[in-house]
């Protein structure tokens, strides 16, 4: 059964509303922003205060990534940051591109960049093997 508001909306645009992608996109931006804030603040605290900026080099990252939880943490930081940023780019493209062809082309390029960067980042994070001299570290 439809409500009067739904039927008035359907008469006005010619079809009933369906799909909630924009609602979920809006909600994702708010939730991922909060998650990203926590992930980024902890990352900055750990890398810049606990370890110290002057001490960060390849061996520190290699030693850190021997623990699978750090790899998972870095992957989630990458996933949330990249998805949040690409969703923001999609919203900007919707606002500024008026021609449907250009909009589809721009969104396609953005999606390909998203998949490429996420794939490269995940590949590096999960297939990284430390050099033999660092593998013996406790």
N, C-alpha and C positions, 0 to 999 in steps of 0.2 A: 504494500500500500504506500502510495506517495503522499507526502505532505503538500499543502497548498504552495509553500515556498518552492519545493522541488519542481512541481508542475509548472509554476510561473517561470522558473529558471529554464526549464526544458522548452517552454514556448518561446522564450526570448532568444535562445541560441539555437533552437532546432533539435537539440539532442540532450538527453539527461547527462548530468555530470558522472564521470566514472574515473577511477584511478586516483590515487593519492600520492603520486610521485613527488610533486612539489611540496606537499606537506611533510613527507618523510625526508626530503632534502633539507627543508628548513629545520626540522628537528635534529637531523644529523649534524648540521652546522653548529647548532647550540651545544649538543652533547660532545661532539668531537673537539670543540673549542675548549671545553672544560677539561677533557681528558688530555688534550695537547698541552694545556697550561701546566698540569701536574707532571706530565712526562718531561716537558722541556725544562721546567724549574729543577726537577730532580737531576736531570742530565747536566745542567749547568752547575748545580751544587757539587755533584760528584766529580765532574771533570775539572772544574776550575778551583774548587775550594779543597776538596778531600785530596785529590791527586796533585793539583797544582798545574797551572798552565805550562810552566817551564819544564815539567817532567813528562809531558805527553809526547810520545814518539811511537814509532812502529811497534816496538817491543811491548809497550803498555797496552796498545790495542790488541796485539796478538795474545798477550797473557790474559787480557779481559775476555776475549772471545773463546778461550778454552772452556769457559763455563757456558753451557747452553742457555741458561737463563738470561745472560747478558745479550746473547744473540737474539733471543726472543724479544727482549726489551727493545733493542735497536730496530728490529723488524717492525714492531708495533709503532715505534716512533716514526719510522719511515712511512708505514701504511697510513696512519692517521694524518700525518702532515701532508703527504701527497694527495690523499683523497680529499681532505679538507680544502687544499689549495685548488685542486682541479674542479671541485664543485663550485668554489667561488668564481673560477674562470668561466665555468659554464653559465653561471648567473650573469656575469658581466657580458658575455657574448649574447645572451638573450636580450639584454638591455640595449646594446648598441648596434647589433647587426639586424637590419630590417629585411633584407632580401633572403628568402628561404634557401636559395642555393648557397650563398655565402655562409649562412648560419650552419647548414649541414656540413659544408667543407671545413669550417673552422672547428666545429665540435668533433668532427672525425679526426682532424690533426691533433687536437687536444687529447682525445681518447687514445690515439696511437702513442703519443708521448707518455701518457699515464701508464699504459701497459709496458712500454719499453723501459721507462725509468723504474717502475716497480719490479719488473722482471730482472733488470740489471742489479738493482739493490738487493733483492732477495737472493739472487745467485751469489753475489759477493758475500753476503752475510752468512749464508748457510753452507757454502762450499769452501770457505776460507780454511786453509790448513797452515798452521804456523810452521816456520822453518824448523829443521831438526834441532838446532841449538836451543830453541825456545820450547820445544815439545817436552823436554825433560824437566821443565819447571814444575814445582808442586802446585 
